[in-house]
Amino acid sequence: MSIDDRIERAGEVYRRAVYAGDVSALDDAEQGLAAVEADTAVARGKILHARFQSADAGSSSGEDPAELALFERALDLYRALGDTRGEAEALFWIGCLHQFIRRDNETAVPYLERSCLLAAQAGDKPTWAEALRHLGIAAHAAGRLDEAHGRLAESSRLRREIGNLPGVASNMIGLAFIAATQDRRADALATLDEAHAIAREHGAHAIMRNIEQARTAI
């Protein structure tokens, strides 16, 4: 049921309750609105995250304190609804915030691990792939290169399955850095070449900029 459908249904349930005395669907309508609130909270949090990520390249704009509150509210609502898929997504974004914005892998990893588990159980490949990617980033930062490679490779497999090729190109940047750390510079540069071709084909200009930065660093 879409967001519009849930809101329209809540109006119908209200009218039945007020005019006909039929309160049988009030709980169901309230749950539908809780789902709308949770979905909206995640969507708003993602917009704030995108603003931070965009500003990160050329601005001193800091974390918006509303972002974490939105994701935490969504997590509470999804848990109350028993929505495993939603819970996995909210957990991922909380973990991502701690990792990407606050640079705190120690706090981020438990959220990402739980997100990964629940997303796999729910068959939610987009969130599953995201959680694996960021667990790979954490493993790389901790010097566990084999684990990092495995996480990123599995994330890329899932991203290919759902057609997220720009996401595959983004993962390949991490794989290139791992190869460079293992003194496989030729492999690293070849990986970046392939990533650039994918990103260019799909108009992923931000990824292309990241690839060029990685090429300079390697």
C-alpha positions as CSV (number, residue, x, y, z in Angstrom):
1,M,0.0,0.0,0.0
2,S,1.4,3.4,-1.0
3,I,1.8,6.4,1.3
4,D,-1.2,8.1,-0.3
5,D,-3.3,5.0,0.1
6,R,-2.4,4.7,3.8
7,I,-3.3,8.4,4.4
8,E,-6.5,8.1,2.5
9,R,-7.4,4.9,4.4
10,A,-6.8,6.7,7.7
11,G,-9.3,9.3,6.6
12,E,-11.9,6.7,5.7
13,V,-11.4,4.9,9.0
14,Y,-11.8,8.2,10.9
15,R,-15.1,8.9,9.1
16,R,-16.4,5.4,9.8
17,A,-15.5,5.8,13.5
18,V,-17.0,9.2,13.9
19,Y,-20.2,8.8,11.8
20,A,-20.9,5.1,12.1
21,G,-19.3,4.2,15.4
22,D,-17.1,1.6,13.7
23,V,-13.7,1.7,15.5
24,S,-12.6,-1.8,14.3
25,A,-10.0,-0.5,11.9
26,L,-8.4,2.3,14.0
27,D,-5.4,0.2,15.1
28,D,-4.8,-0.9,11.6
29,A,-5.0,2.6,10.3
30,E,-2.7,3.9,13.0
31,Q,-0.1,1.2,12.1
32,G,-0.3,2.3,8.5
33,L,0.4,5.9,9.5
34,A,3.3,4.7,11.6
35,A,4.8,3.0,8.5
36,V,4.3,6.3,6.6
37,E,6.1,8.2,9.4
38,A,9.0,5.7,9.4
39,D,9.4,5.8,5.6
40,T,9.3,9.6,5.6
41,A,11.8,9.8,8.4
42,V,14.3,7.6,6.5
43,A,13.7,9.6,3.3
44,R,14.3,12.9,5.1
45,G,17.4,11.6,6.9
46,K,18.8,10.5,3.5
47,I,18.3,14.0,2.1
48,L,20.3,15.4,5.0
49,H,23.0,12.8,4.5
50,A,23.2,13.7,0.8
51,R,23.5,17.4,1.7
52,F,26.4,16.5,4.1
53,Q,28.1,14.3,1.5
54,S,27.8,17.0,-1.2
55,A,29.1,19.7,1.1
56,D,32.0,17.5,2.2
57,A,33.8,18.1,-1.1
58,G,33.7,21.9,-0.9
59,S,32.2,23.2,2.3
60,S,32.7,23.3,6.0
61,S,29.1,22.4,6.6
62,G,28.8,20.0,9.6
63,E,26.5,17.2,10.6
64,D,22.8,18.2,10.9
65,P,21.7,17.0,14.3
66,A,18.3,16.1,12.9
67,E,19.7,13.3,10.8
68,L,20.4,10.8,13.5
69,A,17.2,11.6,15.3
70,L,15.2,10.8,12.1
71,F,16.9,7.5,11.6
72,E,16.5,6.5,15.3
73,R,12.8,7.5,15.1
74,A,12.4,5.3,12.0
75,L,14.2,2.4,13.8
76,D,11.8,2.6,16.7
77,L,8.7,2.7,14.5
78,Y,9.9,-0.2,12.3
79,R,10.7,-2.3,15.3
80,A,7.2,-1.6,16.8
81,L,5.7,-2.6,13.4
82,G,7.8,-5.8,13.2
83,D,9.1,-4.6,9.8
84,T,12.5,-6.4,9.4
85,R,13.3,-4.8,6.1
86,G,12.7,-1.3,7.5
87,E,14.6,-2.0,10.6
88,A,17.6,-3.2,8.6
89,E,17.5,0.0,6.5
90,A,17.3,2.3,9.6
91,L,20.1,0.4,11.3
92,F,22.3,0.8,8.2
93,W,21.8,4.5,8.1
94,I,22.6,4.9,11.8
95,G,25.8,2.9,11.2
96,C,26.6,4.9,8.1
97,L,26.2,8.2,9.9
98,H,28.6,7.1,12.7
99,Q,31.1,5.8,10.1
100,F,31.0,8.4,7.4
101,I,30.1,11.6,9.3
102,R,31.5,10.9,12.7
103,R,34.4,8.7,11.6
104,D,33.6,6.3,14.4
105,N,33.8,2.7,13.2
106,E,33.7,1.3,16.7
107,T,30.2,2.6,17.1
108,A,29.2,2.0,13.5
109,V,30.1,-1.6,13.1
110,P,27.5,-3.2,15.4
111,Y,24.7,-1.3,13.6
112,L,26.1,-2.4,10.3
113,E,26.4,-6.0,11.3
114,R,22.8,-6.1,12.6
115,S,21.6,-4.4,9.4
116,C,23.5,-6.9,7.3
117,L,21.9,-9.8,9.1
118,L,18.4,-8.5,9.0
119,A,18.6,-7.4,5.3
120,A,19.8,-10.8,4.4
121,Q,16.9,-12.4,6.2
122,A,14.5,-10.1,4.6
123,G,16.0,-10.6,1.1
124,D,16.6,-6.8,0.9
125,K,19.5,-6.8,-1.5
126,P,20.0,-3.0,-1.7
127,T,20.4,-2.6,2.1
128,W,22.3,-5.8,2.3
129,A,24.8,-4.6,-0.3
130,E,25.2,-1.2,1.5
131,A,25.8,-2.8,4.8
132,L,28.4,-5.2,3.3
133,R,30.2,-2.2,1.6
134,H,30.5,-0.3,4.8
135,L,31.6,-3.3,6.8
136,G,34.3,-3.7,4.1
137,I,35.3,-0.1,4.7
138,A,35.6,-0.7,8.4
139,A,37.6,-3.9,7.9
140,H,40.0,-2.0,5.5
141,A,40.5,0.8,8.0
142,A,41.4,-1.9,10.6
143,G,43.9,-3.5,8.3
144,R,41.9,-6.7,7.7
145,L,42.4,-6.6,4.0
146,D,41.1,-10.1,3.1
147,E,37.9,-9.5,5.0
148,A,37.6,-6.1,3.4
149,H,38.0,-7.5,-0.1
150,G,35.4,-10.2,0.6
151,R,32.9,-7.8,1.9
152,L,33.3,-5.4,-1.0
153,A,33.2,-8.3,-3.5
154,E,30.0,-9.6,-2.1
155,S,28.5,-6.1,-2.0
156,S,29.4,-5.7,-5.7
157,R,27.8,-9.1,-6.6
158,L,24.5,-8.0,-5.0
159,R,24.7,-4.6,-6.6
160,R,25.2,-6.2,-10.0
161,E,22.1,-8.4,-9.4
162,I,19.9,-5.4,-8.7
163,G,21.4,-3.3,-11.5
164,N,23.3,-0.8,-9.4
165,L,26.3,-0.5,-11.7
166,P,27.4,2.9,-10.4
167,G,27.5,1.3,-6.9
168,V,29.7,-1.4,-8.3
169,A,32.1,1.2,-9.7
170,S,32.2,2.9,-6.3
171,N,33.1,-0.5,-4.6
172,M,35.9,-1.0,-7.1
173,I,37.6,2.1,-5.8
174,G,37.9,0.4,-2.4
175,L,39.1,-2.8,-4.1
176,A,41.7,-0.8,-5.9
177,F,43.0,0.7,-2.7
178,I,43.2,-2.8,-1.2
179,A,45.2,-4.0,-4.2
180,A,47.5,-1.0,-3.8
181,T,48.1,-1.7,-0.1
182,Q,49.0,-5.3,-1.1
183,D,51.6,-3.9,-3.5
184,R,49.5,-4.8,-6.6
185,R,49.6,-1.3,-8.2
186,A,49.0,-2.6,-11.7
187,D,45.9,-4.5,-10.6
188,A,44.7,-1.4,-8.7
189,L,45.0,0.9,-11.7
190,A,43.3,-1.7,-14.0
191,T,40.4,-1.9,-11.5
192,L,40.1,1.9,-11.5
193,D,40.1,1.9,-15.3
194,E,37.2,-0.6,-15.3
195,A,35.4,1.4,-12.6
196,H,35.8,4.6,-14.7
197,A,34.3,2.9,-17.7
198,I,31.3,1.8,-15.8
199,A,30.8,5.2,-14.1
200,R,31.1,7.0,-17.4
201,E,28.6,4.7,-19.1
202,H,26.0,5.4,-16.4
203,G,26.7,9.1,-16.0
204,A,28.0,8.7,-12.4
205,H,30.0,11.9,-12.4
206,A,30.6,12.0,-8.7
207,I,32.0,8.5,-8.8
208,M,34.2,9.5,-11.7
209,R,35.7,12.3,-9.6
210,N,36.4,9.9,-6.8
211,I,38.1,7.5,-9.2
212,E,40.4,10.2,-10.4
213,Q,41.3,11.2,-6.8
214,A,42.0,7.5,-6.1
215,R,44.2,7.2,-9.2
216,T,46.3,10.2,-8.0
217,A,46.6,8.7,-4.5
218,I,47.6,5.3,-5.7
